[in-house]
Amino acid sequence: MIVVTTDIVAGLKGIVGGEITEYTKMVAESREQALDRLVEEAEGLGANAVVGLRFTTASMMQGAAELLAYGTAVLIEDE
């Protein structure tokens, strides 16, 4: 039900104008979650770093999008 409420508030702000803080917060949380999942996956592969980190978004359907974090998991060793 939180998403529906957020959509209603965002719709009203879209008419009036200004930053939609509910969506800004939701995107920030999604970005952190994607980054946490990337780190878990890299650690599971035995990596201790990720290079070439990128974020991307894609629309899944009207009113829904996905946020992805991707990069190359590497193992950095001392010489």
C-alpha contacts under 8 A as a table, 3 or more apart, distances in Angstrom:
res1	aa1	res2	aa2	distance
1	M	4	V	5.28
1	M	5	T	6.43
2	I	5	T	5.19
2	I	6	T	6.08
3	V	6	T	4.93
3	V	7	D	6.02
4	V	7	D	5.05
4	V	8	I	6.27
5	T	8	I	5.16
5	T	9	V	6.26
6	T	9	V	5.19
6	T	10	A	5.93
6	T	22	E	6.36
6	T	23	Y	7.57
7	D	10	A	4.97
7	D	11	G	5.96
8	I	11	G	5.09
8	I	12	L	6.37
9	V	12	L	5.20
9	V	13	K	6.24
10	A	13	K	5.03
10	A	14	G	5.91
10	A	20	I	5.91
10	A	22	E	7.29
10	A	23	Y	7.54
11	G	14	G	4.96
11	G	15	I	6.50
12	L	15	I	5.32
12	L	16	V	6.51
13	K	16	V	5.01
13	K	17	G	5.44
13	K	18	G	6.63
13	K	19	E	7.69
13	K	20	I	6.48
14	G	17	G	5.11
14	G	18	G	7.29
14	G	20	I	7.61
19	E	24	T	7.93
20	I	23	Y	5.61
20	I	24	T	6.35
21	T	24	T	4.83
21	T	25	K	6.06
22	E	25	K	5.28
22	E	26	M	6.20
23	Y	26	M	4.86
23	Y	27	V	6.01
24	T	27	V	5.27
24	T	28	A	6.23
25	K	28	A	5.12
25	K	29	E	6.21
26	M	29	E	5.18
26	M	30	S	6.13
27	V	30	S	4.96
27	V	31	R	6.06
28	A	31	R	5.10
28	A	32	E	6.35
29	E	32	E	5.18
29	E	33	Q	6.21
30	S	33	Q	5.04
30	S	34	A	6.11
30	S	67	L	6.70
31	R	34	A	5.13
31	R	35	L	6.16
31	R	55	F	7.96
31	R	67	L	6.68
31	R	68	L	7.69
31	R	69	A	7.57
32	E	35	L	5.08
32	E	36	D	6.12
33	Q	36	D	5.06
33	Q	37	R	6.25
34	A	37	R	5.14
34	A	38	L	6.21
34	A	67	L	7.07
34	A	68	L	6.04
34	A	69	A	5.52
35	L	38	L	5.00
35	L	39	V	6.25
35	L	69	A	5.92
36	D	39	V	5.19
36	D	40	E	6.25
37	R	40	E	5.07
37	R	41	E	6.15
38	L	41	E	5.18
38	L	42	A	6.15
38	L	69	A	6.51
38	L	70	Y	6.73
39	V	42	A	5.10
39	V	43	E	6.07
39	V	50	V	7.90
40	E	43	E	5.19
40	E	44	G	6.10
41	E	44	G	5.01
41	E	45	L	6.43
42	A	45	L	5.14
42	A	46	G	6.56
42	A	47	A	5.29
42	A	48	N	7.25
42	A	49	A	7.49
42	A	50	V	7.23
42	A	73	A	5.34
42	A	74	V	7.89
43	E	46	G	5.01
43	E	47	A	5.13
43	E	48	N	6.37
44	G	47	A	7.37
45	L	73	A	7.67
46	G	75	L	7.12
47	A	50	V	7.57
47	A	73	A	5.58
47	A	74	V	4.96
47	A	75	L	4.58
47	A	76	I	7.72
48	N	73	A	7.53
48	N	74	V	6.40
48	N	75	L	5.26
48	N	76	I	6.46
49	A	73	A	5.99
49	A	74	V	5.42
49	A	75	L	6.28
49	A	76	I	6.85
50	V	53	L	6.60
50	V	71	G	5.99
50	V	72	T	5.35
50	V	73	A	4.50
50	V	74	V	5.85
51	V	71	G	5.77
51	V	72	T	5.26
51	V	73	A	6.61
51	V	74	V	7.20
52	G	70	Y	7.92
52	G	71	G	5.02
52	G	72	T	6.20
53	L	69	A	7.03
53	L	70	Y	5.66
53	L	71	G	4.34
53	L	72	T	7.26
54	R	69	A	5.69
54	R	70	Y	5.41
54	R	71	G	6.21
55	F	67	L	7.02
55	F	68	L	5.52
55	F	69	A	4.51
55	F	70	Y	6.50
56	T	67	L	5.77
56	T	68	L	5.24
56	T	69	A	6.61
57	T	65	A	6.79
57	T	66	E	5.50
57	T	67	L	4.42
57	T	68	L	6.16
58	A	65	A	5.52
58	A	66	E	5.39
58	A	67	L	6.71
59	S	62	Q	7.39
59	S	64	A	6.15
59	S	65	A	4.21
59	S	66	E	6.38
60	M	64	A	5.59
60	M	65	A	5.01
60	M	66	E	6.64
61	M	64	A	5.29
61	M	65	A	6.92
